[in-house]
Amino acid sequence: YATPAEELSRGEQQRVSIARAVANFPEILLADEPSGNLDPETTALVMDLFHEHNRRGATILIATHDRSLYQATSHRMIELRYGRLRTEPAEAVDNVALPGTAVLPSLTAVEEA
């Protein structure tokens, strides 16, 4: 199909963006509000896709306000609140990646305050 991007709905644009992001199986995937314009069913499919990529060794970093995306996961969660990083469950700050470093592989959700 040759539909111009501006003619797609927000949800369609979001799905295309996610498809493009995962198409080449990147080692690191940054997802900013990946469920922003998606219905619950599509959100679940996207999260399943992210979990599958993580299972294959990719690191997935998700920035979101939607706690349901990560509450039921056993993966590490880092919360950024008022300019401070906090890990869930409570871990030593030494386990948090410092600027210019990375903690690999993991599926991490960052909740924005």
QUIZIPE-V335261 format. One record per backbone hydrogen bond with DSSP energy under -0.5 kcal/mol. CO is the residue of the C=O (numbers start at 1). NH is the residue of the N-H. Records with the same first field share a line. If there is no record, write none. Layout:
CO->NH  NH
This chain:
4->7
5->8
9->13
10->14
11->15
12->16
13->17
14->18
15->19
16->20
17->21
18->22
19->23
22->25
27->59
29->31  61
30->32
31->33  63
33->36
35->38
39->43
40->44
41->45
42->46
43->47
44->48
45->49
46->50
47->51
48->52
49->53
50->54
51->55
52->56
53->58
54->57
58->60
59->29
60->62  108
61->31
62->64  110
63->33
64->112
65->67
66->69
67->70  71
70->73
76->109
77->88
78->111
79->81  86
80->113
81->84
84->81
86->79
88->77
92->95
93->96
98->101
102->104
106->60  108
108->62
109->78  111
110->64
111->80
